Amino acid sequence: MVVGKVIGSIVSTRKSENLVGNKFMIIEPLAEMAAGAGRFVAIDNIGAGIGETVLVATGSAARVGMENAPVDAAVVGIVDEN
C-alpha cells in the first residue's frame, strides 16, 4: 500500500471496456513512501479529489472487485489526518 497525494486526473475516451465509467487520478507518493518511485496513475472508485492524501493499493490487491480489468493501482481510502 502506498500513501500519496492526488495531483491531477486523466481523461481517456478510448480504453478497455472494463474501465468505462471509472475515474483515473495521478498520484505522487509521499517522500517517505516513494522508495525511488515516481508519479503513477490509479483508478479511483471512492471519489478522491485533487489535493487529497490517499491510500493506494497496488498489484493484485488493486483488482479486488474488478478481476477482469487491467488495473495495477487503485485508490482505496482518503486520509483524514497523518
PDB file of N, CA, C and O in Angstrom, chain B, residues numbered from 101:
ATOM      1  N   MET B 101       0.856  -1.168   0.000  1.00  0.00           N
ATOM      2  CA  MET B 101       0.000   0.000   0.000  1.00  0.00           C
ATOM      3  C   MET B 101       0.903   1.233   0.000  1.00  0.00           C
ATOM      4  O   MET B 101       1.958   1.244   0.635  1.00  0.00           O
ATOM      5  N   VAL B 102       0.477   2.263  -0.717  1.00  0.00           N
ATOM      6  CA  VAL B 102       1.229   3.500  -0.856  1.00  0.00           C
ATOM      7  C   VAL B 102       0.369   4.659  -0.373  1.00  0.00           C
ATOM      8  O   VAL B 102      -0.835   4.699  -0.628  1.00  0.00           O
ATOM      9  N   VAL B 103       0.991   5.599   0.324  1.00  0.00           N
ATOM     10  CA  VAL B 103       0.316   6.840   0.696  1.00  0.00           C
ATOM     11  C   VAL B 103       0.832   7.913  -0.247  1.00  0.00           C
ATOM     12  O   VAL B 103       2.042   8.081  -0.403  1.00  0.00           O
ATOM     13  N   GLY B 104      -0.086   8.639  -0.874  1.00  0.00           N
ATOM     14  CA  GLY B 104       0.317   9.662  -1.817  1.00  0.00           C
ATOM     15  C   GLY B 104      -0.696  10.779  -1.905  1.00  0.00           C
ATOM     16  O   GLY B 104      -1.745  10.743  -1.260  1.00  0.00           O
ATOM     17  N   LYS B 105      -0.368  11.772  -2.713  1.00  0.00           N
ATOM     18  CA  LYS B 105      -1.241  12.924  -2.889  1.00  0.00           C
ATOM     19  C   LYS B 105      -1.756  12.929  -4.328  1.00  0.00           C
ATOM     20  O   LYS B 105      -0.996  12.702  -5.270  1.00  0.00           O
ATOM     21  N   VAL B 106      -3.049  13.188  -4.487  1.00  0.00           N
ATOM     22  CA  VAL B 106      -3.647  13.286  -5.815  1.00  0.00           C
ATOM     23  C   VAL B 106      -3.239  14.642  -6.384  1.00  0.00           C
ATOM     24  O   VAL B 106      -3.549  15.684  -5.807  1.00  0.00           O
ATOM     25  N   ILE B 107      -2.537  14.619  -7.528  1.00  0.00           N
ATOM     26  CA  ILE B 107      -2.063  15.874  -8.110  1.00  0.00           C
ATOM     27  C   ILE B 107      -2.753  16.207  -9.429  1.00  0.00           C
ATOM     28  O   ILE B 107      -2.495  17.260 -10.013  1.00  0.00           O
ATOM     29  N   GLY B 108      -3.614  15.332  -9.897  1.00  0.00           N
ATOM     30  CA  GLY B 108      -4.316  15.605 -11.137  1.00  0.00           C
ATOM     31  C   GLY B 108      -5.166  14.428 -11.554  1.00  0.00           C
ATOM     32  O   GLY B 108      -5.235  13.412 -10.862  1.00  0.00           O
ATOM     33  N   SER B 109      -5.809  14.581 -12.692  1.00  0.00           N
ATOM     34  CA  SER B 109      -6.634  13.494 -13.226  1.00  0.00           C
ATOM     35  C   SER B 109      -6.314  13.305 -14.701  1.00  0.00           C
ATOM     36  O   SER B 109      -5.714  14.168 -15.342  1.00  0.00           O
ATOM     37  N   ILE B 110      -6.723  12.176 -15.215  1.00  0.00           N
ATOM     38  CA  ILE B 110      -6.508  11.850 -16.626  1.00  0.00           C
ATOM     39  C   ILE B 110      -7.848  11.478 -17.232  1.00  0.00           C
ATOM     40  O   ILE B 110      -8.637  10.760 -16.618  1.00  0.00           O
ATOM     41  N   VAL B 111      -8.101  11.962 -18.427  1.00  0.00           N
ATOM     42  CA  VAL B 111      -9.316  11.621 -19.158  1.00  0.00           C
ATOM     43  C   VAL B 111      -8.912  10.755 -20.343  1.00  0.00           C
ATOM     44  O   VAL B 111      -8.010  11.104 -21.103  1.00  0.00           O
ATOM     45  N   SER B 112      -9.584   9.633 -20.490  1.00  0.00           N
ATOM     46  CA  SER B 112      -9.317   8.717 -21.595  1.00  0.00           C
ATOM     47  C   SER B 112     -10.639   8.351 -22.261  1.00  0.00           C
ATOM     48  O   SER B 112     -11.501   7.726 -21.643  1.00  0.00           O
ATOM     49  N   THR B 113     -10.792   8.740 -23.510  1.00  0.00           N
ATOM     50  CA  THR B 113     -12.033   8.433 -24.214  1.00  0.00           C
ATOM     51  C   THR B 113     -12.022   7.022 -24.803  1.00  0.00           C
ATOM     52  O   THR B 113     -13.080   6.439 -25.039  1.00  0.00           O
ATOM     53  N   ARG B 114     -10.840   6.480 -25.036  1.00  0.00           N
ATOM     54  CA  ARG B 114     -10.717   5.116 -25.551  1.00  0.00           C
ATOM     55  C   ARG B 114      -9.953   4.299 -24.534  1.00  0.00           C
ATOM     56  O   ARG B 114      -8.810   4.610 -24.202  1.00  0.00           O
ATOM     57  N   LYS B 115     -10.599   3.238 -24.035  1.00  0.00           N
ATOM     58  CA  LYS B 115      -9.977   2.394 -23.017  1.00  0.00           C
ATOM     59  C   LYS B 115     -10.631   1.021 -23.020  1.00  0.00           C
ATOM     60  O   LYS B 115     -11.617   0.795 -23.721  1.00  0.00           O
ATOM     61  N   SER B 116     -10.087   0.125 -22.246  1.00  0.00           N
ATOM     62  CA  SER B 116     -10.654  -1.205 -22.092  1.00  0.00           C
ATOM     63  C   SER B 116     -12.113  -1.090 -21.645  1.00  0.00           C
ATOM     64  O   SER B 116     -12.450  -0.229 -20.832  1.00  0.00           O
ATOM     65  N   GLU B 117     -12.967  -1.951 -22.172  1.00  0.00           N
ATOM     66  CA  GLU B 117     -14.387  -1.931 -21.794  1.00  0.00           C
ATOM     67  C   GLU B 117     -14.581  -2.084 -20.291  1.00  0.00           C
ATOM     68  O   GLU B 117     -15.555  -1.571 -19.740  1.00  0.00           O
ATOM     69  N   ASN B 118     -13.673  -2.777 -19.626  1.00  0.00           N
ATOM     70  CA  ASN B 118     -13.782  -2.995 -18.183  1.00  0.00           C
ATOM     71  C   ASN B 118     -13.460  -1.750 -17.363  1.00  0.00           C
ATOM     72  O   ASN B 118     -13.651  -1.745 -16.147  1.00  0.00           O
ATOM     73  N   LEU B 119     -12.977  -0.703 -18.012  1.00  0.00           N
ATOM     74  CA  LEU B 119     -12.621   0.529 -17.310  1.00  0.00           C
ATOM     75  C   LEU B 119     -13.583   1.683 -17.583  1.00  0.00           C
ATOM     76  O   LEU B 119     -13.433   2.765 -17.015  1.00  0.00           O
ATOM     77  N   VAL B 120     -14.565   1.457 -18.444  1.00  0.00           N
ATOM     78  CA  VAL B 120     -15.532   2.508 -18.776  1.00  0.00           C
ATOM     79  C   VAL B 120     -16.280   2.938 -17.520  1.00  0.00           C
ATOM     80  O   VAL B 120     -16.744   2.103 -16.744  1.00  0.00           O
ATOM     81  N   GLY B 121     -16.390   4.249 -17.330  1.00  0.00           N
ATOM     82  CA  GLY B 121     -17.114   4.790 -16.187  1.00  0.00           C
ATOM     83  C   GLY B 121     -16.257   5.024 -14.958  1.00  0.00           C
ATOM     84  O   GLY B 121     -16.755   5.500 -13.939  1.00  0.00           O
ATOM     85  N   ASN B 122     -14.976   4.697 -15.037  1.00  0.00           N
ATOM     86  CA  ASN B 122     -14.075   4.890 -13.903  1.00  0.00           C
ATOM     87  C   ASN B 122     -13.245   6.155 -14.083  1.00  0.00           C
ATOM     88  O   ASN B 122     -12.998   6.601 -15.203  1.00  0.00           O
ATOM     89  N   LYS B 123     -12.821   6.720 -12.960  1.00  0.00           N
ATOM     90  CA  LYS B 123     -12.017   7.937 -12.946  1.00  0.00           C
ATOM     91  C   LYS B 123     -10.559   7.544 -12.702  1.00  0.00           C
ATOM     92  O   LYS B 123     -10.278   6.633 -11.923  1.00  0.00           O
ATOM     93  N   PHE B 124      -9.632   8.240 -13.374  1.00  0.00           N
ATOM     94  CA  PHE B 124      -8.206   7.977 -13.224  1.00  0.00           C
ATOM     95  C   PHE B 124      -7.523   9.193 -12.616  1.00  0.00           C
ATOM     96  O   PHE B 124      -7.715  10.315 -13.084  1.00  0.00           O
ATOM     97  N   MET B 125      -6.728   8.974 -11.576  1.00  0.00           N
ATOM     98  CA  MET B 125      -6.048  10.060 -10.878  1.00  0.00           C
ATOM     99  C   MET B 125      -4.537   9.872 -10.941  1.00  0.00           C
ATOM    100  O   MET B 125      -4.039   8.747 -10.934  1.00  0.00           O
ATOM    101  N   ILE B 126      -3.812  10.995 -11.002  1.00  0.00           N
ATOM    102  CA  ILE B 126      -2.354  10.966 -10.961  1.00  0.00           C
ATOM    103  C   ILE B 126      -1.944  11.088  -9.490  1.00  0.00           C
ATOM    104  O   ILE B 126      -2.355  12.017  -8.794  1.00  0.00           O
ATOM    105  N   ILE B 127      -1.135  10.143  -9.035  1.00  0.00           N
ATOM    106  CA  ILE B 127      -0.726  10.084  -7.633  1.00  0.00           C
ATOM    107  C   ILE B 127       0.774  10.350  -7.519  1.00  0.00           C
ATOM    108  O   ILE B 127       1.580   9.778  -8.253  1.00  0.00           O
ATOM    109  N   GLU B 128       1.127  11.225  -6.586  1.00  0.00           N
ATOM    110  CA  GLU B 128       2.537  11.476  -6.248  1.00  0.00           C
ATOM    111  C   GLU B 128       2.763  10.863  -4.875  1.00  0.00           C
ATOM    112  O   GLU B 128       2.214  11.351  -3.887  1.00  0.00           O
ATOM    113  N   PRO B 129       3.574   9.783  -4.793  1.00  0.00           N
ATOM    114  CA  PRO B 129       3.821   9.165  -3.480  1.00  0.00           C
ATOM    115  C   PRO B 129       4.485  10.156  -2.526  1.00  0.00           C
ATOM    116  O   PRO B 129       5.289  10.983  -2.956  1.00  0.00           O
ATOM    117  N   LEU B 130       4.157  10.080  -1.238  1.00  0.00           N
ATOM    118  CA  LEU B 130       4.838  10.899  -0.246  1.00  0.00           C
ATOM    119  C   LEU B 130       6.313  10.512  -0.246  1.00  0.00           C
ATOM    120  O   LEU B 130       6.657   9.366  -0.535  1.00  0.00           O
ATOM    121  N   ALA B 131       7.181  11.464   0.079  1.00  0.00           N
ATOM    122  CA  ALA B 131       8.629  11.230   0.033  1.00  0.00           C
ATOM    123  C   ALA B 131       9.023   9.984   0.826  1.00  0.00           C
ATOM    124  O   ALA B 131       9.887   9.220   0.397  1.00  0.00           O
ATOM    125  N   GLU B 132       8.392   9.783   1.977  1.00  0.00           N
ATOM    126  CA  GLU B 132       8.723   8.631   2.826  1.00  0.00           C
ATOM    127  C   GLU B 132       8.291   7.306   2.209  1.00  0.00           C
ATOM    128  O   GLU B 132       8.827   6.254   2.557  1.00  0.00           O
ATOM    129  N   MET B 133       7.322   7.353   1.292  1.00  0.00           N
ATOM    130  CA  MET B 133       6.762   6.143   0.693  1.00  0.00           C
ATOM    131  C   MET B 133       7.327   5.858  -0.694  1.00  0.00           C
ATOM    132  O   MET B 133       7.142   4.760  -1.218  1.00  0.00           O
ATOM    133  N   ALA B 134       8.001   6.810  -1.285  1.00  0.00           N
ATOM    134  CA  ALA B 134       8.377   6.727  -2.695  1.00  0.00           C
ATOM    135  C   ALA B 134       9.322   5.575  -3.014  1.00  0.00           C
ATOM    136  O   ALA B 134       9.102   4.861  -3.992  1.00  0.00           O
ATOM    137  N   ALA B 135      10.363   5.376  -2.218  1.00  0.00           N
ATOM    138  CA  ALA B 135      11.356   4.322  -2.470  1.00  0.00           C
ATOM    139  C   ALA B 135      11.808   4.332  -3.920  1.00  0.00           C
ATOM    140  O   ALA B 135      11.924   3.281  -4.551  1.00  0.00           O
ATOM    141  N   GLY B 136      12.061   5.519  -4.443  1.00  0.00           N
ATOM    142  CA  GLY B 136      12.536   5.658  -5.812  1.00  0.00           C
ATOM    143  C   GLY B 136      11.434   5.696  -6.857  1.00  0.00           C
ATOM    144  O   GLY B 136      11.715   5.904  -8.037  1.00  0.00           O
ATOM    145  N   ALA B 137      10.197   5.502  -6.452  1.00  0.00           N
ATOM    146  CA  ALA B 137       9.085   5.503  -7.410  1.00  0.00           C
ATOM    147  C   ALA B 137       8.651   6.926  -7.716  1.00  0.00           C
ATOM    148  O   ALA B 137       8.750   7.815  -6.869  1.00  0.00           O
ATOM    149  N   GLY B 138       8.177   7.130  -8.919  1.00  0.00           N
ATOM    150  CA  GLY B 138       7.662   8.438  -9.313  1.00  0.00           C
ATOM    151  C   GLY B 138       6.149   8.434  -9.337  1.00  0.00           C
ATOM    152  O   GLY B 138       5.498   7.570  -8.750  1.00  0.00           O
ATOM    153  N   ARG B 139       5.613   9.408 -10.020  1.00  0.00           N
ATOM    154  CA  ARG B 139       4.148   9.521 -10.139  1.00  0.00           C
ATOM    155  C   ARG B 139       3.581   8.324 -10.895  1.00  0.00           C
ATOM    156  O   ARG B 139       4.253   7.721 -11.732  1.00  0.00           O
ATOM    157  N   PHE B 140       2.340   7.999 -10.582  1.00  0.00           N
ATOM    158  CA  PHE B 140       1.664   6.910 -11.284  1.00  0.00           C
ATOM    159  C   PHE B 140       0.175   7.196 -11.352  1.00  0.00           C
ATOM    160  O   PHE B 140      -0.327   8.100 -10.684  1.00  0.00           O
ATOM    161  N   VAL B 141      -0.521   6.423 -12.160  1.00  0.00           N
ATOM    162  CA  VAL B 141      -1.964   6.582 -12.340  1.00  0.00           C
ATOM    163  C   VAL B 141      -2.678   5.484 -11.573  1.00  0.00           C
ATOM    164  O   VAL B 141      -2.279   4.321 -11.614  1.00  0.00           O
ATOM    165  N   ALA B 142      -3.744   5.867 -10.869  1.00  0.00           N
ATOM    166  CA  ALA B 142      -4.548   4.903 -10.117  1.00  0.00           C
ATOM    167  C   ALA B 142      -6.020   5.108 -10.443  1.00  0.00           C
ATOM    168  O   ALA B 142      -6.469   6.237 -10.640  1.00  0.00           O
ATOM    169  N   ILE B 143      -6.755   4.027 -10.497  1.00  0.00           N
ATOM    170  CA  ILE B 143      -8.194   4.108 -10.699  1.00  0.00           C
ATOM    171  C   ILE B 143      -8.824   4.570  -9.382  1.00  0.00           C
ATOM    172  O   ILE B 143      -8.364   4.187  -8.306  1.00  0.00           O
ATOM    173  N   ASP B 144      -9.861   5.379  -9.464  1.00  0.00           N
ATOM    174  CA  ASP B 144     -10.474   5.943  -8.259  1.00  0.00           C
ATOM    175  C   ASP B 144     -11.969   5.671  -8.259  1.00  0.00           C
ATOM    176  O   ASP B 144     -12.717   6.270  -9.033  1.00  0.00           O
ATOM    177  N   ASN B 145     -12.398   4.775  -7.397  1.00  0.00           N
ATOM    178  CA  ASN B 145     -13.824   4.445  -7.271  1.00  0.00           C
ATOM    179  C   ASN B 145     -14.448   5.054  -6.025  1.00  0.00           C
ATOM    180  O   ASN B 145     -15.634   4.842  -5.769  1.00  0.00           O
ATOM    181  N   ILE B 146     -13.671   5.813  -5.237  1.00  0.00           N
ATOM    182  CA  ILE B 146     -14.210   6.345  -3.988  1.00  0.00           C
ATOM    183  C   ILE B 146     -14.431   7.850  -4.020  1.00  0.00           C
ATOM    184  O   ILE B 146     -14.978   8.409  -3.070  1.00  0.00           O
ATOM    185  N   GLY B 147     -14.019   8.513  -5.089  1.00  0.00           N
ATOM    186  CA  GLY B 147     -14.294   9.943  -5.225  1.00  0.00           C
ATOM    187  C   GLY B 147     -13.270  10.868  -4.603  1.00  0.00           C
ATOM    188  O   GLY B 147     -13.629  11.920  -4.075  1.00  0.00           O
ATOM    189  N   ALA B 148     -12.001  10.496  -4.655  1.00  0.00           N
ATOM    190  CA  ALA B 148     -10.944  11.378  -4.142  1.00  0.00           C
ATOM    191  C   ALA B 148     -10.818  12.599  -5.044  1.00  0.00           C
ATOM    192  O   ALA B 148     -11.098  12.536  -6.241  1.00  0.00           O
ATOM    193  N   GLY B 149     -10.396  13.704  -4.452  1.00  0.00           N
ATOM    194  CA  GLY B 149     -10.236  14.934  -5.214  1.00  0.00           C
ATOM    195  C   GLY B 149      -8.784  15.359  -5.292  1.00  0.00           C
ATOM    196  O   GLY B 149      -7.943  14.881  -4.530  1.00  0.00           O
ATOM    197  N   ILE B 150      -8.497  16.253  -6.211  1.00  0.00           N
ATOM    198  CA  ILE B 150      -7.146  16.772  -6.364  1.00  0.00           C
ATOM    199  C   ILE B 150      -6.745  17.480  -5.078  1.00  0.00           C
ATOM    200  O   ILE B 150      -7.514  18.263  -4.520  1.00  0.00           O
ATOM    201  N   GLY B 151      -5.531  17.195  -4.614  1.00  0.00           N
ATOM    202  CA  GLY B 151      -5.015  17.777  -3.386  1.00  0.00           C
ATOM    203  C   GLY B 151      -5.198  16.903  -2.160  1.00  0.00           C
ATOM    204  O   GLY B 151      -4.621  17.190  -1.111  1.00  0.00           O
ATOM    205  N   GLU B 152      -5.984  15.848  -2.264  1.00  0.00           N
ATOM    206  CA  GLU B 152      -6.215  14.978  -1.107  1.00  0.00           C
ATOM    207  C   GLU B 152      -5.102  13.942  -0.977  1.00  0.00           C
ATOM    208  O   GLU B 152      -4.515  13.508  -1.968  1.00  0.00           O
ATOM    209  N   THR B 153      -4.828  13.559   0.260  1.00  0.00           N
ATOM    210  CA  THR B 153      -3.888  12.479   0.546  1.00  0.00           C
ATOM    211  C   THR B 153      -4.682  11.184   0.573  1.00  0.00           C
ATOM    212  O   THR B 153      -5.720  11.096   1.228  1.00  0.00           O
ATOM    213  N   VAL B 154      -4.186  10.169  -0.149  1.00  0.00           N
ATOM    214  CA  VAL B 154      -4.946   8.932  -0.322  1.00  0.00           C
ATOM    215  C   VAL B 154      -4.103   7.700  -0.031  1.00  0.00           C
ATOM    216  O   VAL B 154      -2.873   7.749  -0.044  1.00  0.00           O
ATOM    217  N   LEU B 155      -4.792   6.591   0.233  1.00  0.00           N
ATOM    218  CA  LEU B 155      -4.181   5.267   0.337  1.00  0.00           C
ATOM    219  C   LEU B 155      -4.407   4.563  -0.990  1.00  0.00           C
ATOM    220  O   LEU B 155      -5.523   4.555  -1.510  1.00  0.00           O
ATOM    221  N   VAL B 156      -3.358   3.978  -1.537  1.00  0.00           N
ATOM    222  CA  VAL B 156      -3.465   3.317  -2.834  1.00  0.00           C
ATOM    223  C   VAL B 156      -2.995   1.875  -2.711  1.00  0.00           C
ATOM    224  O   VAL B 156      -1.876   1.615  -2.268  1.00  0.00           O
ATOM    225  N   ALA B 157      -3.849   0.945  -3.103  1.00  0.00           N
ATOM    226  CA  ALA B 157      -3.473  -0.469  -3.163  1.00  0.00           C
ATOM    227  C   ALA B 157      -2.856  -0.717  -4.531  1.00  0.00           C
ATOM    228  O   ALA B 157      -3.325  -0.187  -5.538  1.00  0.00           O
ATOM    229  N   THR B 158      -1.804  -1.525  -4.564  1.00  0.00           N
ATOM    230  CA  THR B 158      -1.149  -1.824  -5.834  1.00  0.00           C
ATOM    231  C   THR B 158      -1.112  -3.332  -6.068  1.00  0.00           C
ATOM    232  O   THR B 158      -1.360  -4.123  -5.158  1.00  0.00           O
ATOM    233  N   GLY B 159      -0.802  -3.706  -7.285  1.00  0.00           N
ATOM    234  CA  GLY B 159      -0.712  -5.114  -7.642  1.00  0.00           C
ATOM    235  C   GLY B 159      -2.068  -5.794  -7.642  1.00  0.00           C
ATOM    236  O   GLY B 159      -3.080  -5.172  -7.963  1.00  0.00           O
ATOM    237  N   SER B 160      -2.091  -7.066  -7.283  1.00  0.00           N
ATOM    238  CA  SER B 160      -3.337  -7.836  -7.341  1.00  0.00           C
ATOM    239  C   SER B 160      -4.388  -7.307  -6.375  1.00  0.00           C
ATOM    240  O   SER B 160      -5.581  -7.488  -6.619  1.00  0.00           O
ATOM    241  N   ALA B 161      -3.984  -6.659  -5.286  1.00  0.00           N
ATOM    242  CA  ALA B 161      -4.945  -6.090  -4.333  1.00  0.00           C
ATOM    243  C   ALA B 161      -5.770  -4.981  -4.969  1.00  0.00           C
ATOM    244  O   ALA B 161      -6.888  -4.715  -4.527  1.00  0.00           O
ATOM    245  N   ALA B 162      -5.245  -4.335  -5.990  1.00  0.00           N
ATOM    246  CA  ALA B 162      -5.957  -3.254  -6.671  1.00  0.00           C
ATOM    247  C   ALA B 162      -7.111  -3.783  -7.512  1.00  0.00           C
ATOM    248  O   ALA B 162      -8.025  -3.031  -7.850  1.00  0.00           O
ATOM    249  N   ARG B 163      -7.079  -5.063  -7.853  1.00  0.00           N
ATOM    250  CA  ARG B 163      -8.111  -5.646  -8.723  1.00  0.00           C
ATOM    251  C   ARG B 163      -9.282  -6.269  -7.971  1.00  0.00           C
ATOM    252  O   ARG B 163     -10.187  -6.811  -8.605  1.00  0.00           O
ATOM    253  N   VAL B 164      -9.294  -6.212  -6.665  1.00  0.00           N
ATOM    254  CA  VAL B 164     -10.395  -6.797  -5.901  1.00  0.00           C
ATOM    255  C   VAL B 164     -11.702  -6.135  -6.328  1.00  0.00           C
ATOM    256  O   VAL B 164     -11.848  -4.915  -6.254  1.00  0.00           O
ATOM    257  N   GLY B 165     -12.643  -6.954  -6.772  1.00  0.00           N
ATOM    258  CA  GLY B 165     -13.917  -6.451  -7.275  1.00  0.00           C
ATOM    259  C   GLY B 165     -13.870  -6.070  -8.750  1.00  0.00           C
ATOM    260  O   GLY B 165     -14.899  -5.744  -9.341  1.00  0.00           O
ATOM    261  N   MET B 166     -12.686  -6.110  -9.343  1.00  0.00           N
ATOM    262  CA  MET B 166     -12.504  -5.777 -10.761  1.00  0.00           C
ATOM    263  C   MET B 166     -11.559  -6.800 -11.398  1.00  0.00           C
ATOM    264  O   MET B 166     -10.624  -6.425 -12.106  1.00  0.00           O
ATOM    265  N   GLU B 167     -11.796  -8.058 -11.155  1.00  0.00           N
ATOM    266  CA  GLU B 167     -10.876  -9.115 -11.553  1.00  0.00           C
ATOM    267  C   GLU B 167     -10.528  -9.120 -13.037  1.00  0.00           C
ATOM    268  O   GLU B 167      -9.421  -9.518 -13.400  1.00  0.00           O
ATOM    269  N   ASN B 168     -11.438  -8.690 -13.900  1.00  0.00           N
ATOM    270  CA  ASN B 168     -11.194  -8.728 -15.336  1.00  0.00           C
ATOM    271  C   ASN B 168     -10.717  -7.400 -15.907  1.00  0.00           C
ATOM    272  O   ASN B 168     -10.647  -7.243 -17.126  1.00  0.00           O
ATOM    273  N   ALA B 169     -10.389  -6.442 -15.044  1.00  0.00           N
ATOM    274  CA  ALA B 169      -9.943  -5.128 -15.509  1.00  0.00           C
ATOM    275  C   ALA B 169      -8.415  -5.036 -15.419  1.00  0.00           C
ATOM    276  O   ALA B 169      -7.821  -5.560 -14.477  1.00  0.00           O
ATOM    277  N   PRO B 170      -7.781  -4.380 -16.385  1.00  0.00           N
ATOM    278  CA  PRO B 170      -6.329  -4.212 -16.358  1.00  0.00           C
ATOM    279  C   PRO B 170      -5.922  -3.095 -15.397  1.00  0.00           C
ATOM    280  O   PRO B 170      -5.544  -2.007 -15.830  1.00  0.00           O
ATOM    281  N   VAL B 171      -5.999  -3.365 -14.100  1.00  0.00           N
ATOM    282  CA  VAL B 171      -5.735  -2.361 -13.067  1.00  0.00           C
ATOM    283  C   VAL B 171      -4.536  -2.795 -12.229  1.00  0.00           C
ATOM    284  O   VAL B 171      -4.450  -3.950 -11.811  1.00  0.00           O
ATOM    285  N   ASP B 172      -3.608  -1.862 -11.985  1.00  0.00           N
ATOM    286  CA  ASP B 172      -2.442  -2.154 -11.167  1.00  0.00           C
ATOM    287  C   ASP B 172      -2.369  -1.274  -9.925  1.00  0.00           C
ATOM    288  O   ASP B 172      -1.564  -1.534  -9.031  1.00  0.00           O
ATOM    289  N   ALA B 173      -3.214  -0.222  -9.858  1.00  0.00           N
ATOM    290  CA  ALA B 173      -3.242   0.662  -8.688  1.00  0.00           C
ATOM    291  C   ALA B 173      -4.656   1.206  -8.525  1.00  0.00           C
ATOM    292  O   ALA B 173      -5.291   1.606  -9.501  1.00  0.00           O
ATOM    293  N   ALA B 174      -5.143   1.218  -7.291  1.00  0.00           N
ATOM    294  CA  ALA B 174      -6.500   1.705  -7.015  1.00  0.00           C
ATOM    295  C   ALA B 174      -6.531   2.500  -5.718  1.00  0.00           C
ATOM    296  O   ALA B 174      -5.979   2.072  -4.705  1.00  0.00           O
ATOM    297  N   VAL B 175      -7.178   3.654  -5.756  1.00  0.00           N
ATOM    298  CA  VAL B 175      -7.375   4.456  -4.550  1.00  0.00           C
ATOM    299  C   VAL B 175      -8.400   3.714  -3.685  1.00  0.00           C
ATOM    300  O   VAL B 175      -9.516   3.435  -4.125  1.00  0.00           O
ATOM    301  N   VAL B 176      -7.998   3.401  -2.446  1.00  0.00           N
ATOM    302  CA  VAL B 176      -8.873   2.633  -1.569  1.00  0.00           C
ATOM    303  C   VAL B 176      -9.270   3.411  -0.307  1.00  0.00           C
ATOM    304  O   VAL B 176     -10.094   2.940   0.476  1.00  0.00           O
ATOM    305  N   GLY B 177      -8.687   4.596  -0.110  1.00  0.00           N
ATOM    306  CA  GLY B 177      -9.032   5.373   1.066  1.00  0.00           C
ATOM    307  C   GLY B 177      -8.537   6.801   0.964  1.00  0.00           C
ATOM    308  O   GLY B 177      -7.572   7.087   0.256  1.00  0.00           O
ATOM    309  N   ILE B 178      -9.206   7.697   1.677  1.00  0.00           N
ATOM    310  CA  ILE B 178      -8.793   9.092   1.759  1.00  0.00           C
ATOM    311  C   ILE B 178      -8.326   9.338   3.188  1.00  0.00           C
ATOM    312  O   ILE B 178      -9.051   9.049   4.140  1.00  0.00           O
ATOM    313  N   VAL B 179      -7.115   9.872   3.340  1.00  0.00           N
ATOM    314  CA  VAL B 179      -6.516  10.096   4.653  1.00  0.00           C
ATOM    315  C   VAL B 179      -7.100  11.362   5.256  1.00  0.00           C
ATOM    316  O   VAL B 179      -7.044  12.426   4.640  1.00  0.00           O
ATOM    317  N   ASP B 180      -7.663  11.258   6.464  1.00  0.00           N
ATOM    318  CA  ASP B 180      -8.223  12.417   7.155  1.00  0.00           C
ATOM    319  C   ASP B 180      -7.139  13.237   7.835  1.00  0.00           C
ATOM    320  O   ASP B 180      -7.163  14.467   7.795  1.00  0.00           O
ATOM    321  N   GLU B 181      -6.190  12.553   8.458  1.00  0.00           N
ATOM    322  CA  GLU B 181      -5.060  13.250   9.081  1.00  0.00           C
ATOM    323  C   GLU B 181      -3.894  12.285   9.181  1.00  0.00           C
ATOM    324  O   GLU B 181      -4.082  11.074   9.291  1.00  0.00           O
ATOM    325  N   ASN B 182      -2.671  12.841   9.142  1.00  0.00           N
ATOM    326  CA  ASN B 182      -1.492  11.977   9.232  1.00  0.00           C
ATOM    327  C   ASN B 182      -0.502  12.536  10.209  1.00  0.00           C
ATOM    328  O   ASN B 182       0.557  11.945  10.421  1.00  0.00           O
TER     329      ASN B 182
END
